[in-house]
Amino acid sequence: MEEFGVICGRAKKPTAEQMAAKTGPLVNKILKQHIQLPTYHNCTFTQSEYLKLAVYSSINHNYAEGSSKQINLESELNGLIQGFPNAGRKCPTGESLLRHVKKFHPTTLFAMHDSITEEIIKLARKAGGINRKIDLAIDFTDVLYYGSKDDPMVVLKKPDRGTICAHRYATANIVVAGQRYTLKTIPIDKKTPTHVAVQELISYAKTLVNLDHVFLDRGFNSAKVISTLNKIGCNYITPATKNPRIKHNIRINSIGKTFRYMIGTK
């Protein structure tokens, strides 16, 4: 949405301090209505300052502590350049933000996340950013992890940049006119069935928007996922896994021809 487009750089990338300041509309209009951090009356920083740090960290895919240091450093440098010292801290530490967040139960955090998403979708509809029928893209996102493979919520993957571990998320995204709206995110662990995640994402998306097509990448191509999609009754497209049977069918059929193919036994 253009109203919140200030979060993203245009011709010139904004500084950390400028970006933190520009998150104000998002924080004041949406987040403060749904997130109330359990702080005390003598807390040094306001709710808005904590939420601005959280939004800035999310936008930049950065840790809270690193984001806090970057914002404070640029604030101090700007003060020196303009001829006056930085008057105290301008941003809470990442540690203090996470300490307050950890006071919530995970179920509460997920509920807050969903309520914020619903509010953003309502605003997007009013602004004409979302059509009546939309296409939904479902995908996995891996955040590389360099700790133990036995840690909670860690999954194994192909070797990548020195690790075989990652934190994995399944996401449902709307892509409309070059803008991206994430409707729901589900953390995935070793025991999470892929078809269950797909069903949860699509079921939730249907409560917010009218679906036209669902697009899934090759990682979702399995008998259980296809069966789930058929039961839901939505139009979907997913690339086929190029196993020997698929390659054989491609060889014996003419280019551009559509042919039926059975996955598994059902």
Sequence and secondary structure as in RCSB ss.txt:
>XXXX:A:sequence
MEEFGVICGRAKKPTAEQMAAKTGPLVNKILKQHIQLPTYHNCTFTQSEYLKLAVYSSINHNYAEGSSKQINLES
ELNGLIQGFPNAGRKCPTGESLLRHVKKFHPTTLFAMHDSITEEIIKLARKAGGINRKIDLAIDFTDVLYYGSKD
DPMVVLKKPDRGTICAHRYATANIVVAGQRYTLKTIPIDKKTPTHVAVQELISYAKTLVNLDHVFLDRGFNSAKV
ISTLNKIGCNYITPATKNPRIKHNIRINSIGKTFRYMIGTK
>XXXX:A:secstr
 GGGGGGS  SS   HHHHHHHTHHHIIIIIHHH      TT SS HHHHHHHHHHHHHTT  HHHHHHHHHHHH
HHHHHHTTS   S SS  HHHHHHHHTTS HHHHHHHHHHHHHHHHHHHHHTT S SEEEEEEEEEEEEE S TT
STT EEEEEETTEEEEEEEEEEEEEETTEEEEEEEEEE TT  HHHHHHHHHHHHHHHSEEEEEEE GGG SHHH
HHHHHHHT EEE      HHHHHHHHHS TT       TT 
